[in-house]
Structures are given as structure tokens and as C-alpha cells.
Amino acid sequence: MRTPDQPVLRDIVLIGGGHSHVGVLKRFAMNPVPGVRLTLICRDTHTPYSGMLPGYVAGHYRYDDVHIDLSRLAEYAGARFYRAEAMGIDRDRKRVICRGRPDVPYDILSVNIGSSPRVDDVEGAAEHSVPVKPITGFNQRWLALLSRIENHEGPLTVAVVGAGAGGVELTLAMQFRLRNELKQRGKDPEQLHFHLIDAASDILPTHNPRVRSVFQRVLQARGVKVHLGSPVQKVRQGLLLTEAGATLQADEVLWVTRAGGPEWLKDTGLALDDGLFLRVRDTLQSENDDNIFAAGDIANVTDHPREKAGVFAVRQGRPLADNLKRLALGKAPRAFRPQENWLALISTGDKYAVASRGNVQLDGALVWRWKDWIDRRFMKKFNDLPAMEENATLPDTAAAQNPEEASQAISAVAMRCGGCGAKVGSTVLSRALGELRPIDRDDILIGLHAPDDAAVLTVPPGKAVVHTADFFRAFIDDPYVFGRVAANHALGDVFAMGAEAQSATAVATVPYGIESKVEDVVYQMMSGAVEVLNEAGCALVGGHTGEGKELALGFAVNGLIDPNEVMSKGGLKAGDVLILTKPIGTGTLFAAHAKLAAKGRWIDSALASMVQSNKAGAECLRRFGSRACTDVTGFGLLGHLVEMTRPSGVDAELDLSAIPVLPGAEETAAAGILSSLQPANIRLRRGIRDQEKWVKHPRYPLIFDPQTAGGLLASVAADQADECVKALKALGYPHTAVIGRVLPQNPEGPIEPISLKD
């Protein structure tokens, strides 16, 4: 993540990762506005380019060929990327309401979420059809459909409802792909039947007659049955019923018609049309809210209505970015007029395409090659990202909306006081922390919301106290997720000891800025942290927040334990096996993320692992008799294993091939992209027997990789291992594996305590 030198004055929040918003991100990356921060809210990390989806379905492209990596693009643009789903807009408080995380404040908002099929308008369609839109989730639905069709025995009928360009193109792409798949499996492709259904009297009704004629010939030649002039009235399992009374048997139904906006837009008070699309002016601003913009399918430019086509969303990217910048700087947005005629390149699935523009039509294999060239060139702009130069500039207060904000911005980067003068102001803290709800515990006498100087706790009889502390800088641009990971990481030491978490005290550093922006960062970060602490039964009882250049968070955690049930690093016994509960690789992955060299889905997998608590895992290991346990963190897998072998007086063997690894970690390590802590960890290679034999192994660098919120490394008796692994997987640790065994110590002493195998 990049740390801006400018204090944040204005927040532009983008809901959705559609074609317009990827254009906005790219333009802000190339020409950022000082003091203006972008935040992208999108539940999907990889957004598909609609123009290439039919080619992907037909089998001509790979997944990464047709998807834009929003994680990398946001990082490149210096934008925060919140992996979340927007569920509403509170216009009075200027907040985006999200599922499963705190509301996100905005100064200016833009919506580019595409459209969704209105399957609820047709009885049974929601239960018995596969919607093609929103296209952001199409890949998962397509792969599930593909699997069902490939495993189907006997004749198979597929019905596609919607005979516009999208429905026709998808039908032909699916047919081409599925016939090839059946041939490769030795099945008869002639058992595959396709039907295309629409209420309109023509296919592709928005295109000229010559284009329609070409596709009519192709559909007929390919054996696709076309049913026009009567809408589908009801969908049942394996059956379609039309308004005219016709019935059609279908094993699979795809829905490519009757799209509209999401229901939650109704509650925003924004101007909508009958399809729940946002009504916007020529400036792409909402008709009744100047601070909210919309583009792409979700927008209805009322003075210039156009077909819902990706070409318009792409073309709106530039004027949308320009108007967002202008409004942020206090300037009037400019009107934008979309073109009257547009070029559509529609493929037939078999590397043949038809060009359509107004009354012009052209078709052939060369047209497909032209389309392929245009599409690949478009994707290259967003996936082949050049290195960006960092330019340190003096504070620019052009985005300030009043003298007080300008003064705060200048103060934020002026010479700051040290000592207690570096604390975050009490008003900001009280507002940010006042909404937090840490759990209450009977053994906490004085906690977070008491006005005292320190917390007061009691220790139950027969319990010992466990103390630990952790602190690190933010590695991800979402303060809420960072708060969850930081709290989880700090709790890991307590759980690894076999203890119960009792209380936590936070220490945070927050970047300088105007009060409203600092308040939100503190609130987002601590909300995530408190959620994790509460889930662990741990009360947040106090803390300290200071100013600094970068966001950072840590905790001092107290735990309670029966002194006779401590799981320590010194409890390894020869003959035990070694179990690891989470995959490794976070260090190399986030080093690659900072270099734009990690795929977004790799980062998603890493974050999912990092926010998973070790609490249930530690309890399970105790039930299976483990007496030696540690959480794998900064010293890496090897470093923490060496820390266990020395006090235990044993050696250990690691099976490199058995170690669970996060997706992408081997690739980034092989590329030489390693954590800045890696060189220090590699010094422990002297503890490996015959280490020169293993330096070329693809997983060798990963045993030194520093982990954040890593899993538990523990030993259990060999005869308990299988059941223990099975129990851990059932608890939600799917990558749990036996990764080695504990050996008697070499008679020559613990010089090289670790041996490797493959």
C-alpha cells in the first residue's frame, strides 16, 4: 500500500468495479488529485470485461485474459480497496452501508454496479434458472453450470431466455464450447440441444436487418431452435411455459433478459426509473443529489437514453473521472453526450464475428480477429500496469472546501510535536471510540469507557496470567480488515500457549489529517479489531493513539491459564508428529502486492487465512494431548520450529511437499519477491542439515517467509495425528496437514537440528 504525503481532504467512494470505474481508477493513477482519496467498494476482486466473456465461455480465453484485477488496479491508483458489498446509501449522513463491515463515509459518491436480472418478475425463474447478470459473479455460475452439463448423461436441452445481442452471443459460445467438451469426453455432441426464447418478434432487435439476417442463418445452421413473440410466464424444474401457452422442456435455463437495478436503491431516495436504474443528468450526476454520480448499466442518462451495452460504460469512464475531479476541487462538472451510433462486434462462438454500426454490417473470421485485437488492447491498459514514480509534493489545499479544512491540512504536515503532543485529539478519539462495544467480563473492574487512567482486572483463583504484545504497520489499505488481522495476530500468542484471552490494550499510530478523516480511520480500524476481540471473549480495556506517517496497530493482551496445562515451545517429544493448521506465504505475497506482482485472488486467499482465529485450533490441539505449540509469525516456519527444538532437546524433520502453501506464494517466491524480513530469517539456514541440497527446491524460500496471523505449529502423538487433523479440518482449518516429525537429538548436539525431505 502507498502512503500519500498529502493529508486527505476529500473522499471519493466508488461502489462497484464496472467498466466506468476501472477507467476512473486508471485516470486517477496517471493524474492524481492532491488531497483527494479514492475508495473502491466491490465484493469481487476480479471484474470481467463483458466484451470478452463470450470468448471465455467458448474456450478461447483464460480466466485472467478476461478479468481486470481490481486489487492491483486500486493499489496502482493509490486507492483503498474494500472487499465488501454495498447494501444502501445514507444520504443524510453521507455513508455507504455495507454488508458485514462499518459504514463507509463519502464526500462524493459514484455508482457503477451494472444490473441484475429481474427473475422475481417471472414465477419460478429465481429458483430454476441461472442469471447471467451481474457479470461480476458470472464465472462461478458458469463453472457450476459447465460441470453439471459435462456430467450429464443422455440428451441435454439448454434454454436461453433473451434473444438480444447478449443472449444470442452467449448461446452460440456455449454451444461451441459444450460440443467440443462432449467430443473430448467421447460423448455424442448431437445429444446437445439449444433453444433461444424472447418476447420480441425479432432477435437482436436493436441492430439492423442485415445483422439479424446473418445471425438467423448461423442459428439455423447450428441447429438452435428460436422461439419469438411470447414471453416466458413460468419456470418449473425442467420446464418453461410461455404466455401463449407453449411448453418447453429444458434441463438448464439461462436468464439474459429483464435486467434492472438492485432493490436497495429504492430506499436511497435517489431518482430512479421504472427499472430501478439511477436517473442521471448529462454530467452523470443524480437528478436529485449533486454529490452522487452513476455510470454504466445502472445509469439512465435521461436526456440521452442508450442501449445497456459495455461500450457506453467504457466511454463514460473519462468524463466520469473528470467530473469527479472537478467537483472535488469545487468546480462545476461538464456535460457529456454519448455517441448516437456505436460499433458492436458480436461473435458466433467459433472465432467468427459480425460488426454492427447503424446500418452497416460486416462479418467474417477477420472481424473476429479485429475484435480480439481491440479487446486485448483494452485489457492490456488495466492489467499491464507500468511502474509509477513517487513524487513528493508540498501540501495542496485545492480540495479544501473551507478555510478551517485548509488550516487543518497545513497543520497536518507541518512540524508535529512529540511526546504527548503527538497524541490524537480527545474529541476525535471520543467520537471514534464511543461507538465501539467491547464485551463485558465479570473480571474487568474498570475498562474502556471508564474515565480512569488504567484498566483494573481480577485474576480468578488457580489461574496464572499470560502476557504478550504485538505491533506492526499496516500492509493493506482497508483499516477495518487491518484491524481484524492485527487483533487476530496479537491473540495468536495467547491461544498458542493454551490460554483464554482476558483483556487487550491497544496502541495505534494514525496518519496526520483533518479530524473527520482521522476519526473514520480510527473507527474503521478499531471496529474490525473489537469484532475479533469480542469473538475471542477478550475485552478491549484501553489504549493509546498517536500521530505518525503510517497506520499501525498493536495490542498488549492478557490471558488466563491453568498453570498445569500450559502448551509451551519446549514440549516436543521424539516420535511426535508436527501439525500446521494454516498455509504459509503471507510475507512474499504482500511484498508482491506492493510491487503489483500479486493477483488479487491470491491476496484474497491470504487475507481469508489471516482473519481466521487460532482459538478453536488451539482448543482442538489441547484435546488431542498437544503439549508443544506456537503460532507461526515473523520468524517464519523454520525459525519457530528451531525455537521449539532447542528447549525441547530434540531434532525435527520437515516434509517440504506436505507444507500447505497459499495460492501464488510459490510463484512470487520463485520470482525473487520476498519480504524485507526474509534476509534475517535466512540466517537460520545454518540449522538445516545438508541445506545446500535444498536451496533449489521451490518451497525452500517459504520456510523462511515471515507470517502475519499465521497458523499453529504443534506436535501430537503419532497415533492421534490422523484424528486430530480430521477434527481441525472439520473446525474450519481445511489446509491442516502433518508436515513432519520430531526426532531424537543428534548425539553431537543441536548444531543442525532440522532435516528436510520431499
Sequence and secondary structure as in RCSB ss.txt:
>XXXX:A:sequence
MRTPDQPVLRDIVLIGGGHSHVGVLKRFAMNPVPGVRLTLICRDTHTPYSGMLPGYVAGHYRYDDVHIDLSRLAE
YAGARFYRAEAMGIDRDRKRVICRGRPDVPYDILSVNIGSSPRVDDVEGAAEHSVPVKPITGFNQRWLALLSRIE
NHEGPLTVAVVGAGAGGVELTLAMQFRLRNELKQRGKDPEQLHFHLIDAASDILPTHNPRVRSVFQRVLQARGVK
VHLGSPVQKVRQGLLLTEAGATLQADEVLWVTRAGGPEWLKDTGLALDDGLFLRVRDTLQSENDDNIFAAGDIAN
VTDHPREKAGVFAVRQGRPLADNLKRLALGKAPRAFRPQENWLALISTGDKYAVASRGNVQLDGALVWRWKDWID
RRFMKKFNDLPAMEENATLPDTAAAQNPEEASQAISAVAMRCGGCGAKVGSTVLSRALGELRPIDRDDILIGLHA
PDDAAVLTVPPGKAVVHTADFFRAFIDDPYVFGRVAANHALGDVFAMGAEAQSATAVATVPYGIESKVEDVVYQM
MSGAVEVLNEAGCALVGGHTGEGKELALGFAVNGLIDPNEVMSKGGLKAGDVLILTKPIGTGTLFAAHAKLAAKG
RWIDSALASMVQSNKAGAECLRRFGSRACTDVTGFGLLGHLVEMTRPSGVDAELDLSAIPVLPGAEETAAAGILS
SLQPANIRLRRGIRDQEKWVKHPRYPLIFDPQTAGGLLASVAADQADECVKALKALGYPHTAVIGRVLPQNPEGP
IEPISLKD
>XXXX:A:secstr
    SS   EEEEEES  HHHHHHHHHHHHS  TTEEEEEE S SEEE GGGHHHHHHTSS HHHHEEEHHHHHH
HHT EEE   EEEEETTTTEEEETTS  EE SEEEE    EE GGGSBTHHHH EE  SGGGHHHHHHHHHHHHH
T  S EEEEEE  SHHHHHHHHHHHHHHHHHHHHTT  GGGEEEEEEESSSSSSTTS HHHHHHHHHHHHHTT E
EEESS EEEEETTEEEETTS EEE SEEEE S EE  GGGGGGT  B TTS EEE TTSEETTEEEEEE GGGEE
ETTS   S HHHHHHHHHHHHHHHHHHHTT         SS  EEEE SSS EEEEETTEEEEEHHHHHHHHHHH
HHHHHHHHS             TT SSHHHHHHHHHHHS    GGGGB  HHHHHHHHHT      TTEEE TTS
 SSS EE   TT EEEEEEEEEE  SS HHHHHHHHHHHHHHHHHHTT EEEEEEEEEEEE   HHHHHHHHHHH
HHHHHHHHHHTT EEEEEEEEEESS EEEEEEEEEE GGG  BGGG  TT EEEE S B HHHHHHHHHTT S H
HHHHHHHHHHTS SHHHHHHHHHTT  EEEE  TTHHHHHHHHHHHHHTEEEEEEGGGS B TTHHHHHHTT   
TTHHHHHGGGGGBTTGGGTTTSTTTGGGG   SS  EEEEE GGGHHHHHHHHHHTT TT EEEEEEEE  TT T
TS EEEE 
